[in-house]
C-alpha cells in the first residue's frame, strides 16, 4: 500500500507542474506590460520611462522566463498570488475568502450526485428492461441534454418564481445552496446513474450472484449485500473524476445565482483582464482537482486491493 | 438488433437532420435578417407578423433561432474532429509502437487529462480573449485525451494480433497497416466517443457563450440569446424558452444517436466474442 501511495502521489507531480506552467504562461503571454499595470494602480497619470525601467527591475521582468517562473512558483507556494490589477487587493486573500462558498457548492453537488446517482442506478438495474428502467433512461438522457445554466434558469423559474419556496440568488444558508447544487449536479447525476446501472448489471452476470440466487437468498439482499459493494467501486472512482467537472462547472453556476465564490471572481477578472486573479483561479481549481482525484484513488485502493497491483498505473 | 431498438436512434437522427437542414438553409428560410433591429416592434409575443415574436431590440426571434445554432454546431464539429484526429495520431503511435514512445505519450496524456477542463478554458479565454480561435484551442486541448486513450487501448490489442505480424512479414509498411487495418477496426468505438464528445463540446460552448466568453454578439447564438433575455423573463417568456428548447432538442438528439450506436456496438462485440 505504501508503495502504491508513493507511486500515485509521484504521478500527480507532473500534472501539478503542468498546471503551474499554464498559469505562469498566462501571465507571460498576456498583452500589456505588468510593470505599467503595477504603476497604474497608484493613480499617477504620468509614467516615465525611468519609473517603468525601475519597476521592471523591481518585479524581475528583465530576467529570463525560467528564472521568473522559479521565483513565481516559490512565491505562490508561500501563498503569495500577487495583487489584483483592478482593486489592488491580495489575490490569495480574496481567493481564500471566497473558496468556502465554492467548496460548499461543490460538496452539496457531490452529495446529490452520490445519493441520486447511485440510488437511481440501483433502481434502474433492479428493473432492467422494464418500464421504470426505460423511464429512467429517458430521464437521464434529458438531464444530459440540459446545459447547466439552462437547468438553473428553469429551476429558478419553477421553484423560486412560481412556487416561491426557495431563494433565487445569494448565499448564506443551506436553502440558498439547494437550487445551485441541483443545477450543477444534474449532468453528473445522470452520468453516475448510467454507470451505476451498467456496473450493477455486470455484477448480476457474474457467478457469485447466480450462486447467491440459487441458495435462495432474498433478492434485495443479493442486490445490496452482494452485488452493490462490488459494483460501487468503479462508480466511486468516476465520481472522483467528476468532481473536477463540478468544480469547474461552479464557474457557470456561481454566476447564474450570483454566489460570491471563486468562479464569479474569475469571470469578473476575465472581463477586467485582471491576470493575477485568473492565474490564481487556474492554480487553485487545478490543484484542488488533482488533490481530490489523488485522494479518491487512494481511498479506492484502500477498499479494493486489486487496484494497488494493477499495472495500469504508469 | 431488433427493429424496436433502432427507434430512439432514428428519432434522434431525424431531429438532428431537421436542425442541421434548418441551420444550413437559414439564409433562405429566415423571413428577416437575424440582426435587423426594429425598435418599434420590440418584445412582441409569438404569432402575427413575427412567427415567434421579437426580442428587446425588435429582432425577429424565428430568424435568429434559425441562425443561432450555426456557430456552436460548426465549432463543436470542428473541435471534435480535430480532437479525434489528434487522439488518433497520438493513440495509435503510443499503442502500436509501444515501449519508450508509449511511455512518453501516456505521461503526456495523463498530464492533460489531469488538468481540469473548465479552468483550462477559462485560462485560454483569459489569455487570448474570447474568440472562435481561442474556443477551438480550449476545446481541443481538453478533449483529445479521451480519444487517444481509447485508440491506444485498441491499437495495443491489434498489435499482438497474428494478422498484423503476418502483414509485417509480407513487407507491409507500418503506415499502411495502421491506416488500412488498425484504424478501420477501431472506428466503431471512436464513432461512439465522437457522438458523446460532440455533445459535451456543445455543452461547454453553450456555457461559455452564456457567460460571454464564447460566441460573441452580434452573431446570433442560442445561449447568448438566452442570457440576454433572462432579465425579461416575465414580460417575454418565449425569448427564454425557445432558444433553450432548441438547445435541449439538439443535445437530446445527439445523445439518442450515441446511445443507439453504443448499444449496437456492444451487441456486435458480444456476438463477435461468441465465435472465439
Interface residues (C-beta under 8 A of the other chain):
Chain A: X11 X12 X14 X15 X18 X19 X22 X23 X25 X26 X29 X30 X137 X141 X142 X144 X145 X146 X147 X148 X149 X150 X153 X154 X157 X161 X187 X244 X245 X247 X248 X249 X251 X252 X255 X266 X267 X269 X270 X271 X273 X275 X278 X281 X282 X285 X286 X289 X290 X293 X314
Chain B: X103 X106 X107 X110 X111 X112 X114 X115 X116 X117 X118 X119 X120 X121 X122 X123 X125 X126 X127 X199 X203 X206 X207 X210 X211 X212 X213 X223 X226 X227 X230 X233 X240 X244 X247 X248 X251 X252 X255 X256 X259
